[in-house]
Amino acid sequence: MALQRGVAFGRPKAMVTEEFKNAYNRWKSGEITACKCYAGNWSKKDDVL
């Protein structure tokens, strides 16, 4: 019944910010390490849809 009404289940999806995309691209190009990439503020619980 809930699925028929469109009720969402599970954890909300994480929002991907421009800041995260920039850090990811810098990591992929070898400009920064993965640890420095992860040290950003984009892993907060508040950043969800």
Beta strands, then each sheet from edge to edge (+ up, - down):
end
